[in-house]
């Protein structure tokens, strides 16, 4: 029968930012309750699994029963091994402690949910080789900066890979300001050094980045494109860093992610609906007519490599900086609007620079808070532990 079904893969990111997309699928009635499983097993780690259910588009909101999945999730081994149950963290999140994995034993997960038992296909742990290099290139002056990864495996066993990356960057406010205003008591004060001049931001990739050497003569990935950035971006204003994580995966997992990427390109994004034909390696062993979606990989390790990039290493061009507003102009604005300095402050303006007029004891200049405060521009004062400079 024809039915409108919402397929929303509720992974860790989506539990706080719900996605709602419609897909008209020709599905049997029992396909309207598909169990989504997201997560992988890696040796000596704490892993999070996310469980959720599909639901009908007739629902005006996401039903709580679609994310509040009460299940028993365990890791199992072909030798009879069974782990302690994963810890239920709520809203479909389960924390599983994974210890040492035997290279010669096949592992998987078992989920007992709603009277049924789901199980992933068992497989042996896959070893991930080191990353040879993470590099960047700017083919054209002032053009986009492209980031790439290279790897190889002399054992010729790892031929399929998946990557993700995490970015950190330091940036500055447009204006270095040590002069501040307290509107409640209508007074000015100084803080040195400028407390909101240096900030940091971070971002973790949420896309599937995969590659294969299966059709190549040599088992080597050379300068695989990962992502690109506009050189004018704040990322490159002071210091930029990216760490790339790599995992070797099975051919089955590679085909699964490749199919998922192709489907999402056709349908508008990674977290849009998925048709039931996207088969993973999880099945309901107690009732084969019930479906589950997801692919569980068993890996020994992940490898990482970090690089830094300074702004003088690329051609960035120029971007419009913040314009300061003179004291006389501010006074004219206050008189024209019949407002006070506290009102002007409430409109999002701040003293800028480091000096006051010796005669009036007022700031020489004002500017938007986005020009004087890097936190207002999306930053944080939490400098990463690995950061190489001494800015505060």
N, C-alpha and C positions, 0 to 999 in steps of 0.2 A: 504494500500500500504506500501511497505518497504521504509524506509527513514533513513538517518543518521542524528541524531539530537544531538546537544550538550546540555547536561543539566548541567549547572554550577550554583550551589546555591551561588549567589553572596551576601554573608552577609558582615558585617562590615569589617571583616578581609580580605575578598577577594576583596574588592573594591580597595585595594592598591596592592594586589598580585593576579593577575588574574590566574585562573586555567583553563586549557584547556585539557579536556579528551574526548575520543570518546566512544560512546555507540551505537551499532546497534540495534535500537528498531523498532518493528513492530507497527507503529503508524498511525492512520488516519491522513489525511492531516491537519485537523484543530488542531491536537495535537502539531504541530510544533511551535505554539505560546502559550506555557504554561506560565502562570503568577506565579512566585515564590514569596511567602510572608514569611518573617522571622521576628518574634517579638512576644512579649507577653505583656499582660496588668497586671500591678501590682498597687495596691492602693497607692495613694500619692507619685507618682514618675514621672520622665520624662523618657519615653521609646522611643527607636529608632526602627522603622520598616524599613526593607530593601526590596525593590521591584525590580525584574528583570524579564527578559523574556528568554526563551530558544531560541536558534537560530541554523541554519543549519550548519553542518560541512563544507559546501561549502565556508563559510566565512573564509578568511585567518586571520582575526583579529576579536576581539569581537566587533560587531556592537554597535555604540553609542546608538542606539535606544533600545538595550537590557538592558542598565543600566540607561539611562536617561529617567526614567519613570515619566511622568507628570500625576499625579492623584490627586484625593481628597480623603483623608483617614480620617475617623471619627470613634469615639467609639459610639456605640448605646446600648440602654437598652430595655429590654422587656416591660418597663413601659412607653415607648415613649421617653426616654432620648436620646439626641444626643449632642455630644461634639462639641467644636469648631474644625475646620479642623486642622489636623496636619501640622506642618511647613515643607515645602519642603526645605531640606538642599542641594539638588542636588545629582546627580548620584544615584537616587533611594532611598535616605535616607529621612525618615520622622520622625520628632520629635513630639510626642504626649504627652500633659500634662494630667495626670490622677489624679483626686482628690479622695475623699472618695467614696468607693463603698458600696452600700446597700447589706447586706448579703442575702436578700430575692429577689433581682432582678438579672435577667440573663443579661449578657453583651456579646458583641462581637464587631467586627469591620466591617465597610462598606467601600468599595473601588470603586470609580467611575473612570473608566479608559477606554479610547479609545471607548467611546460610550456604554460601558457595566457597569453593577453593580455586584460586587463580595461581598460576605458576609460570615463571619464565623458563625458557629453554636453558638447560645447563650447558656451561662452556668453561673451558680452562682459562686461567688468568693470562692476559696479554701483556707482554713487556714493552715498554715505550723507550725508544732510544733517545739520546740527548739531542737537543736543538743545536744545529751547527751555527746558525747566526740569525739574529733579528736585525734587519737593516732598513734604511729609508732611502728614497731617491726623489729628487725634484727635477723631473725631466725638462721643464721649461722655467726660465727665470720668472719669479713671482707666481708660478703655477702651483697646483696642488702638490702636497707632499704625500707620497705613497709609502706605506709600510709593508714589509715583506718578511717571510720566514723561510729558512732552508734547513733541511734535515736529511739524514740517510740512515740506513740500517745494513751493516755489513753481513748480518746473519741472514738477511733476505726473508725474514719472517714478518716484519711490520711493513705492510704495503698500503695500509689505509689509515688516515690520520684525521683528527678533529682538533681544532685550535680555538681558544678564546683568549681575550686579552683584557688587561686592566690598566687604565691610564691614570696618572697623577700629574698635575702641573701646578707650578707656582706662577702667580700673576700679581700685578700691582694695581692699586687705585690710580686713576688718571692724575690725581693731584696728591702730593705728599702733605698731609695736614696734621699739625700738632695743636691747632686752636679749636676749642670746642665751646658749645653754648648750652647752658642749662635753662630751658624755658620756664621752669617752675619758679625760679628766683631771678630770672632775667640777668644772668651773669655769664662771664666768659672765663675760661681757664685753659691751661696748657698741659699737655701730656707729651713727654719726650722719652724715647723716639716715637715717631708717628705710629700709633697702635693699630691703625686700620689700613696701613699701606701695603703690607705683604699678606697674601692669602694663598690658600691651596684648594684645589678641587680634585675630584676623582670621578671616574666613570668605568663601569664594567660592561663589556660587550654582551649583547643579548641576541646575537645572531649565530647561525650555524656556519662555521667555516671548516670545510672539509677538503681533503685532497687524496689522490691515489697515485701510486707508481705502477699499478697493475699493467698498464699498456706501454710502459717505458722499458728501454733496454737496460737501464741501470736503476737500481732501487734507491733513487735519490730525488728529493724535492729541492728545486733550486728557485729561490726568490718567488715563492708563492705569494701573490697579492693578498693582503689581509683587509686593509681599509685605507682611506685617503682623508686628508684634512686640508682645509683652506689655510694657507700660511699666515693670513691676517688674524686668524683665530687667537683668542687670548691664551690658548694652550702654549703658544710659542713666544709669549711676551717676556718671560724670565728664564724658566727652565721646565722642560717637559720630560716625562719618563713613561715608558710603557713596559709592562712585563707580559710576555706571551707564554701561555701554558699549552702544552702539547700532550695528547694521548693517542696511542695507537689503538685502533678499533678493528673489529672484524668486518669482513665483506658484507655480512648481513646488516650490521649497523650502518655501514657506509651507504648501502642501497636504501636503507630506511630514511636516513637523513637527506640523501640526494632527492628521493621522491618527495619528502616533506618540503624541501627548498623549492622544488619545481612547482609543487601545488600552491605554495604560498606566493610565489611570484605571479602565478595566474590569478590568485584570489585576493591579493592585496596586503600581505604581511605575514610575519612569522606566527602571529597569535590569532589569525583568523580561523574560521571553521575548517575542519579536516574531514574528508569523506571517509566512510567506513572501509573503503578499499585500501587504505593506508595500513598495511599489516605490519605488526611488530613481532616480538617473540614471546608475547604473553597470551595465555589462553586460560579459559575456565575449564579445569579438568573434571569438575563435578557436573557441569552442564555445558557441553560444547556449543549449544545454540547461543549462549551468552558471550558477548564480545568484550575484549579489553584492548586498549591501545597504548603503545609505548614500547621502548626497546631497552632492555637491561643489559649493560655491558659489564664484564668482569675484567678489571685491569690490575696489574701489579703496581703500577706507579704512573706518575705524570712528571714531565720534565718542564723546566721553565728557564727563561733567559730574559734579562732586563737590559734596556739601553736608555741613555739620556740624550737629549738633543737641546742645544743652546740656540738662541735666536740668531746669533751671528753665523751659524752654519747654513742658514737658508736665506733666500731673498724674500723679504716679507712685504715690501711696499709700505704704504702709509695708510693709516685710517684716521678718521676724524676724532680728535680728542675732545674732552669736555671744555666748554667755554666758561670762563669765570665771569661773574657778575660784579661789577664794581660797587663800592659802598654807596656812591652817589646814585647809581641806577637802582639799587635796592631801596634806598630812601624814597626815590620817586615812586617805586612800585607800592611801597607801604602807604604813602600819602594818597596815591590814586585809588587804591583799593580800600583805604581806611582800615588798615589792619596793623597789627603789632609785629615785632620781631618773632614773638612766640608763635603767632599765626603763620608767619612765613616759614618758620621751622616746621610747623605742622603740615605745611604744603610740600615738604620733602626737600628743603634746602638747608645747607649747612655752611658754616664758616669754612673757608678754604685757605690753604697756605699756612704760614707760621708767624704772621705779624699782625699787629693791630695798629691803628692810627694813634700816634702819641698824643694827639690833641683831643680827639673825640673818644678815645679808648674803645673804638668799635673795630670790627674786622675790616681789613682793606678790601676783601673779596668774599663772595659767597659762590656756591655752586650746588648743583644737584647732589643729593646724597650718594647717587650712583657714581659720582666722580671722586668723592672724597673717602668713601667707605667700601673697601673691597668685600666686606661681608654682605653689604646690601646688593652687591653685584654677583651674589651666589657663592661666595667663598667661605672658607672656614679658617680659623687660626690653628687648627690641628695639623701641625706639620708632620708628614710621615716620618717614621723612625729612621728610615734609610736615606733621608734627604741629605745631600752632600754639602749644602751651604749653611751659613750660620744666621740667616735672616730669621727674624721673629715676628 
